[in-house]
Amino acid sequence: MPPRHVTLVLCTPTGDLLGALPPFEVPVPWWQQVDDVVSGAQREFGLDVRILRLLTCTGRHFPGGGPVSYLAEVNTRPELALRRWPGEPLSAQPLRLPYATPGGHALDLAWAQAALEDHGRVATGPPQQIRCWNLSSIWRLTTDAGHAWLKVVPPFFAHEGAVLPLLNPAVVPEVIAAEPGRVLLADVLGPDQYEAGRPELLAFVQLLVRLQAGWIVRTSTLLESGVPDLRPPALLPRIEAAVDRNLCELTDDERRQLGALVATLPRRFADIAACGLPNTLVHGDFHPGNVRGTAGKFAILDWGDCAVGNPMIDQLAFGQRLNPADRGAVEELWAQEWQSIVPGCDAGRAAALLRPVTALYQCVVYQHFLDNIEPDERPYHSGDQVDSLRQAARLVVDPE
């Protein structure tokens, strides 16, 4: 993927638009990853900036690369020649997140600083902005007790702050402080596990399944915390609505395949129920990159997509990033783990039946994102809901 060619449009914390810097190159292509953008602005112009949100980009939709512009905040007007930026990037937008507005990050950082002080932690360096997009604002805070991580999320992920303190602390990051829409987490030592080998992948599955086993009889607590309900009576109308909204983007064959799939969902849900797996906590975005740590000390990250539903919903996202041999080993262990928890269940068949359902649910998720984010940031997800429907259609034809 090509690098980004970044233009920063500067404003002050009080909302004064200053103008645009000359573009500069950032090798990391991912639009939402802004630590390299911040360091690039310091290197190229000697400016300390805070990225507020995406303004423009090229291409159909995410993942990144190419010309891209962001609104960025500076404390004082720089002594640089700035060019006028067309449009009105500071005009009011009802779906704009607080951290995407001038001065918004300061409120989040003040909350985190107060929480650190309450826990006897002393900041030993300036906060470092790592990520900023419509799904999260993430900062790394350096303290005398190691790094801490501030994560701020939109309202549709606000339940993460309520759920994380309920989960086994051996499986998730330590929660320093939490409130709806904000969490402050202790560091998890070790790398993100995007490149995990088979032994680690199997360990991740065991970690999740054993956590889920403890929530089988406590789903009401999760639902009371604001966790979405993915059980069939709640999920089916959401799927039908999302499919109807996006059918016009599909081919005739895809529409026929999806029409047949949706029409038979009640029977499919009955077949899934007959497999004998109980409803429990679902991670919702379980893949190796959402695990961090080292052998014996792994933690599962990013619980904003968590829900209550069939636990095998998590298998599709995890397996589709693996080679066939690793995927087969993972699926075999997954079934064995649930067989030991619920003797006589058929987790493998449930997973197979759920694959197209999971893709349909991803359409629901992406459509919800698009309906609840401001227009400038929709390129992050534009087209993803249709891609999910196409995946569902493919999975009906070829379940593997």
Summary of the structure (lengths in Angstrom):
residues: 400
radius of gyration: 22.2
end to end distance: 28.0
largest distance: 71.4
contacts: 1282
relative contact order: 0.12
helix: 44%
strand: 20%
